[in-house]
Every structure is written in structure tokens, then in C-alpha cells.
Amino acid sequence: MSARLELDPGPVGGAVAGRVAACLAARVGLSVGRVEDARLAAEAIAHHAGGAVRDTRLVLVLEPSAGELVIRATPLARGGAERLLRASAVPSLGPLVERLARTRVDSQDDGEILVVELDADGPAASAGPSESGGRAGSAGPVSDAAP
């Protein structure tokens, strides 16, 4: 079951997109951490899409499958995907969406589609672990050992 959202870019659209993405990520069995990554990625896309969309509205298509959630953001103007990814940057972390998921840009006749793929394997390989040794955005490695 996929979901299609037509949103006004901004904080409200971001909140809606994040909640829908989290629900779908949980439904396909992603870990709690990856569900949160899906929420953050979708929220950042919808929140920061204002300068990237070709029209005034953003369309997000969220496609869950076994162990994966794919988010497609459209209709983006030419160069819009790169502007959106740059706009999602967090000081000292860099572009948020690219730290949480694999991204690519597909061309269409009159613009672009940003494709964001989240799966159980974790953040994009290029993001690497945080300086403390944990996954991007975490406080550090998780251990089951008692102190």
C-alpha cells in the first residue's frame, strides 16, 4: 500500500509527511531507529521543498515494500533536488537527508524527482558513523554490556 501526499512545503507539511513516513516504515518492519530516520527524512524534504518545487505544492509518494521505504518528491524544478538537499543541512552535520538514506535524482520532462531510499541497513554508506562511533545522529555505540 503506497501513500500519495500533496502538501504545501513548510513546517505543517513536514510534520504530516514525517508522521506518514514513520507509520509506513514501522509497517514494513524497519527498526525503531530507522523509523525515526524515515520520519526525519520525510519531514526535512517537505519542510524545505519551498525553493525546490516547480509549482506551489509538493507531491510525496511513499512506497513501502519488504524492509524498505522509498520516498519520491516531485514536481521539482531543474536543480531543485540539489537545492532541497542543501536546504536540509544541519549545522555541523551537513545535509540531513543524505546522512539518513540513499538518494538519487531522476529526470522527468520538465524537472526532477528526488528519490530517497530507506532500508534496514542504516544510513547511506557515505554518511559513515558519527565521530563517537555510533550511527549518524546517535550518542555513540550501543552495548548490551552492564557497566
C-alpha positions in Angstrom: 0.0 0.0 0.0 1.6 3.3 -1.1 0.6 6.8 0.1 0.4 9.9 -2.1 0.5 13.2 -0.2 0.1 16.6 -1.8 1.4 19.2 0.6 2.3 22.9 1.0 6.0 23.0 1.7 6.8 24.1 5.3 6.5 23.1 8.9 3.0 21.7 8.7 3.6 19.7 5.5 6.8 18.5 7.1 5.0 17.3 10.2 2.4 15.4 8.2 4.9 13.8 5.9 7.1 12.7 8.8 4.2 11.0 10.6 3.0 9.2 7.5 6.6 8.0 6.7 7.1 6.8 10.2 3.9 4.8 10.1 4.8 3.2 6.8 8.4 2.5 7.9 7.1 0.7 11.0 4.7 -1.3 8.9 7.5 -2.7 6.7 9.4 -3.8 9.8 12.2 -1.2 10.0 13.9 -0.8 13.4 12.8 2.0 15.7 15.9 4.0 14.7 15.2 3.6 11.0 11.5 4.5 11.6 12.8 7.8 13.2 15.2 8.2 10.2 12.3 7.9 7.8 10.3 10.5 9.8 13.2 12.9 9.9 14.0 12.5 6.1 10.3 13.0 5.0 9.9 15.9 7.4 13.0 17.6 6.1 12.0 17.1 2.5 8.5 18.5 2.9 9.7 21.3 5.2 12.5 22.6 2.9 10.9 22.0 -0.5 9.6 25.6 -0.9 12.5 26.7 -3.0 12.7 23.5 -5.0 9.2 22.7 -6.2 8.2 23.6 -9.7 4.7 24.7 -8.6 3.5 25.7 -5.2 2.7 22.2 -3.9 4.9 19.2 -3.2 3.8 15.7 -4.1 5.4 12.9 -1.9 4.8 9.3 -3.0 5.8 6.9 -0.2 6.2 3.3 -1.4 6.7 0.6 1.3 8.0 -2.8 0.4 9.6 -5.7 2.3 12.1 -4.0 4.6 12.3 -0.7 2.6 10.6 2.6 2.3 11.0 4.7 -0.9 10.0 8.4 -0.9 9.6 10.2 -4.2 9.4 14.0 -4.1 8.0 15.8 -7.2 7.5 18.1 -9.1 10.9 19.7 -8.6 12.3 22.3 -10.8 15.6 21.6 -12.6 18.3 21.8 -9.9 15.5 21.6 -7.2 16.6 18.3 -5.7 20.1 19.7 -5.0 18.6 22.9 -3.5 16.3 20.8 -1.3 19.1 18.6 -0.1 21.3 21.6 0.7 18.4 23.3 2.5 18.1 20.3 4.8 21.6 20.8 6.1 22.0 20.9 9.9 25.0 22.8 11.3 27.9 20.5 12.0 26.1 17.5 10.4 25.7 18.7 6.8 22.8 17.6 4.5 20.4 15.7 6.8 18.5 13.6 4.2 21.7 12.3 2.6 23.0 11.2 6.1 19.9 9.2 6.7 19.2 7.5 3.4 20.4 6.8 -0.1 19.3 9.5 -2.5 19.3 9.9 -6.3 17.7 12.4 -8.7 15.6 11.1 -11.6 14.9 13.4 -14.6 11.5 14.0 -16.0 10.4 16.1 -19.0 10.0 19.3 -17.1 12.0 18.9 -13.9 13.3 16.4 -11.4 12.2 13.7 -8.9 14.1 13.3 -5.7 14.2 9.6 -4.7 15.0 8.7 -1.1 15.5 5.0 -0.1 15.5 3.9 3.5 16.1 0.2 4.4 17.1 -1.8 7.4 20.9 -1.4 6.6 21.0 2.0 8.0 22.2 5.4 6.8 23.9 5.9 3.5 27.4 4.5 3.3 28.8 7.9 2.5 27.5 9.3 5.8 29.5 6.9 7.9 29.3 6.7 11.6 29.4 9.8 13.8 32.7 10.8 15.4 31.6 9.0 18.6 31.3 5.7 16.7 27.5 5.3 16.5 25.2 5.7 13.6 24.7 9.2 12.3 22.9 11.3 14.9 23.3 8.9 17.7 25.1 9.4 21.0 27.5 6.6 20.3 27.7 2.8 20.0 25.1 0.7 21.8 26.2 -2.0 24.1 24.3 -4.6 26.0 27.2 -5.0 28.5 26.5 -3.9 32.0 28.7 -1.0 33.3 
